[in-house]
């Protein structure tokens, strides 16, 4: 987690610096689905997610921002049993997933209905993934990625936000090993080109003018 802490410190420092220069929204939240698949067990350093970002609303097509996403979770047996890319006897399979993203966000328009706003967001940026699977042997895949994500953000009372769907698609710029392989009786058939995730984001905004 040393890399994650350095990234987090850098983003926090940058955020507070630019907030003094004009209107912006600082947002803090967490990714829900990866915690749900583990039923919120062992929350802490081994099971945590974080969203940290900033929005700079200028009006019209000039709206932009950035977002940092960190996910560090243990993969539960229930989650791994339903993974279509893993085939074979998965009764003793365990794993860990680490994902980080740094994205530049564009949100060209919004629709407001009373106290609720709908904001489509398109992000573009770099990331890092690491997947560890263990069943007698160890499968360890890590790689650098470049990709995009789409989020439909629903904002309540100008403070709370909920993003669903969140579709994250990335291609590998580099990876430590072929994605396909075997451990014990398990056949691993992840795509060689990249990864796609589906997430749910929740959080709160702090507005500065």
C-alpha positions as CSV (number, residue, x, y, z in Angstrom):
1,X,0.0,0.0,0.0
2,X,3.0,2.4,0.0
3,X,2.3,3.5,-3.6
4,X,-1.3,4.1,-2.8
5,X,-0.5,6.3,0.2
6,X,1.9,8.4,-1.9
7,X,-0.8,8.8,-4.6
8,X,-3.4,9.7,-2.0
9,X,-1.1,12.3,-0.4
10,X,-0.3,13.9,-3.7
11,X,-4.0,14.1,-4.8
12,X,-5.0,15.6,-1.4
13,X,-2.3,18.3,-1.7
14,X,-3.2,19.2,-5.2
15,X,-6.9,19.3,-4.3
16,X,-6.6,21.8,-1.5
17,X,-4.2,23.9,-3.6
18,X,-6.6,24.3,-6.5
19,X,-9.7,24.8,-4.4
20,X,-8.4,28.2,-3.3
21,X,-8.4,29.3,-7.0
22,X,-12.2,29.3,-7.6
23,X,-15.4,27.2,-7.7
24,X,-14.9,23.5,-7.2
25,X,-16.4,20.4,-5.7
26,X,-14.3,18.1,-3.6
27,X,-15.8,14.6,-3.5
28,X,-15.0,11.7,-1.2
29,X,-16.6,8.3,-1.3
30,X,-16.2,4.5,-1.7
31,X,-16.9,1.8,-4.3
32,X,-19.7,-0.5,-3.0
33,X,-19.9,-3.6,-5.2
34,X,-16.4,-5.0,-4.4
35,X,-17.2,-4.7,-0.6
36,X,-20.7,-6.2,-1.2
37,X,-19.2,-9.3,-2.8
38,X,-17.2,-9.9,0.4
39,X,-20.3,-9.1,2.5
40,X,-18.4,-6.3,4.2
41,X,-16.2,-8.9,6.1
42,X,-12.9,-7.8,7.6
43,X,-13.2,-4.1,6.7
44,X,-9.9,-2.3,7.1
45,X,-6.6,-2.4,5.3
46,X,-7.3,-5.7,3.6
47,X,-10.8,-4.7,2.5
48,X,-11.2,-1.1,1.6
49,X,-12.2,1.2,-1.3
50,X,-11.7,4.9,-1.7
51,X,-12.9,7.5,-4.2
52,X,-11.3,11.0,-4.1
53,X,-11.9,13.6,-6.8
54,X,-12.7,17.1,-7.7
55,X,-15.2,18.8,-10.1
56,X,-14.7,22.2,-11.7
57,X,-18.1,23.2,-13.1
58,X,-17.8,26.1,-15.6
59,X,-21.0,25.6,-17.5
60,X,-21.9,23.9,-20.8
61,X,-19.1,21.8,-22.3
62,X,-16.5,23.3,-20.1
63,X,-17.2,21.1,-17.1
64,X,-14.3,18.9,-16.1
65,X,-12.6,17.3,-13.1
66,X,-10.4,14.3,-12.0
67,X,-10.9,11.2,-9.9
68,X,-8.7,8.8,-8.0
69,X,-10.0,5.3,-7.3
70,X,-8.4,2.8,-5.0
71,X,-9.7,-0.7,-4.4
72,X,-8.0,-3.3,-2.2
73,X,-10.2,-6.3,-1.4
74,X,-10.0,-10.0,-0.6
75,X,-11.9,-12.0,-3.1
76,X,-14.5,-14.1,-1.3
77,X,-15.3,-17.8,-2.1
78,X,-18.8,-16.7,-3.2
79,X,-17.4,-14.2,-5.6
80,X,-14.8,-16.5,-7.1
81,X,-17.4,-19.4,-7.6
82,X,-19.4,-17.1,-9.9
83,X,-16.4,-15.9,-11.9
84,X,-16.9,-17.0,-15.6
85,X,-13.2,-16.7,-16.3
86,X,-12.3,-19.4,-13.7
87,X,-13.1,-23.0,-14.5
88,X,-12.7,-26.1,-12.4
89,X,-12.9,-27.0,-8.8
90,X,-12.9,-23.7,-7.0
91,X,-13.8,-24.9,-3.5
92,X,-10.4,-24.0,-2.0
93,X,-9.7,-20.9,-4.1
94,X,-8.9,-17.6,-2.5
95,X,-7.7,-14.3,-3.9
96,X,-7.0,-10.6,-3.6
97,X,-7.7,-7.7,-6.0
98,X,-6.0,-4.3,-6.1
99,X,-7.1,-1.6,-8.6
100,X,-6.1,2.0,-8.9
101,X,-7.2,4.6,-11.4
102,X,-6.3,8.2,-12.1
103,X,-8.8,9.7,-14.5
104,X,-9.5,13.1,-16.1
105,X,-13.3,13.5,-16.1
106,X,-15.6,15.3,-18.6
107,X,-19.2,16.0,-17.8
108,X,-20.6,18.2,-20.7
109,X,-24.2,18.6,-19.4
110,X,-26.5,17.9,-16.5
111,X,-30.3,17.6,-15.9
112,X,-31.8,19.0,-12.7
113,X,-35.2,18.0,-11.3
114,X,-35.8,19.8,-8.1
115,X,-33.2,18.6,-5.5
116,X,-31.9,15.9,-7.8
117,X,-29.3,16.3,-10.6
118,X,-28.3,13.7,-13.2
119,X,-24.7,14.1,-14.5
120,X,-23.2,11.7,-17.1
121,X,-19.4,11.5,-16.7
122,X,-16.7,10.1,-19.1
123,X,-13.3,9.5,-17.6
124,X,-10.0,8.8,-19.3
125,X,-6.7,7.9,-17.7
126,X,-4.2,5.4,-16.4
127,X,-4.4,2.6,-13.9
128,X,-2.7,-0.4,-12.2
129,X,-4.3,-3.8,-11.5
130,X,-3.1,-6.7,-9.4
131,X,-4.9,-10.0,-9.1
132,X,-3.7,-12.8,-6.9
133,X,-5.3,-16.2,-6.9
134,X,-4.3,-19.1,-4.6
135,X,-5.2,-22.8,-4.5
136,X,-2.1,-24.7,-3.5
137,X,-0.2,-22.7,-6.2
138,X,-0.2,-18.9,-6.7
139,X,-1.3,-16.9,-9.7
140,X,0.0,-13.3,-9.6
141,X,-0.9,-10.9,-12.4
142,X,-0.2,-7.2,-12.3
143,X,-0.3,-4.7,-15.1
144,X,-0.4,-1.1,-16.1
145,X,-3.5,0.0,-18.1
146,X,-5.0,2.8,-20.1
147,X,-8.7,3.2,-20.5
148,X,-12.0,4.9,-20.0
149,X,-15.0,4.7,-17.8
150,X,-18.6,5.9,-18.0
151,X,-20.5,6.9,-14.9
152,X,-24.1,8.1,-14.5
153,X,-24.0,10.3,-11.4
154,X,-27.1,11.1,-9.4
155,X,-26.7,14.0,-7.0
156,X,-29.0,14.6,-4.1
157,X,-29.4,17.9,-2.2
158,X,-26.2,19.1,-3.9
159,X,-24.2,17.0,-1.5
160,X,-24.7,13.2,-1.8
161,X,-23.8,11.4,-5.0
162,X,-24.6,7.9,-6.3
163,X,-22.9,6.6,-9.5
164,X,-24.5,3.7,-11.3
165,X,-23.8,2.3,-13.8
166,X,-20.1,2.6,-13.7
167,X,-18.4,0.8,-16.6
168,X,-14.6,0.7,-16.5
169,X,-12.8,-0.7,-19.6
170,X,-9.0,-0.7,-19.9
171,X,-6.3,-2.2,-22.2
172,X,-3.0,-3.4,-20.9
173,X,0.1,-1.3,-21.6
174,X,2.2,-3.8,-19.8
175,X,1.6,-7.0,-17.8
176,X,3.8,-9.2,-15.7
177,X,2.7,-12.5,-17.2
178,X,0.1,-13.9,-19.7
179,X,-3.4,-13.6,-18.2
180,X,-4.3,-17.2,-19.0
181,X,-2.9,-20.0,-16.9
182,X,-3.6,-22.8,-14.4
183,X,-3.3,-23.4,-10.7
184,X,-4.0,-26.9,-9.5
185,X,-7.2,-28.0,-11.2
186,X,-8.3,-24.5,-12.1
187,X,-8.1,-23.0,-15.6
188,X,-7.7,-19.2,-15.7
189,X,-9.1,-17.6,-18.9
190,X,-8.9,-13.9,-18.4
191,X,-8.7,-11.8,-21.6
192,X,-5.2,-11.0,-22.8
193,X,-6.2,-7.5,-24.1
194,X,-7.4,-5.9,-20.9
195,X,-10.1,-5.8,-18.2
196,X,-13.7,-4.6,-17.7
197,X,-15.2,-3.8,-14.3
198,X,-18.7,-2.8,-13.3
199,X,-18.9,-0.8,-10.1
200,X,-21.2,1.3,-7.9
201,X,-19.9,4.5,-6.3
202,X,-21.3,6.4,-3.3
203,X,-20.1,9.5,-1.6
204,X,-20.4,13.1,-0.5
205,X,-19.4,16.4,-2.1
206,X,-18.0,19.5,-0.4
207,X,-18.6,22.6,-2.4
208,X,-16.3,25.6,-2.5
209,X,-17.1,28.9,-4.3
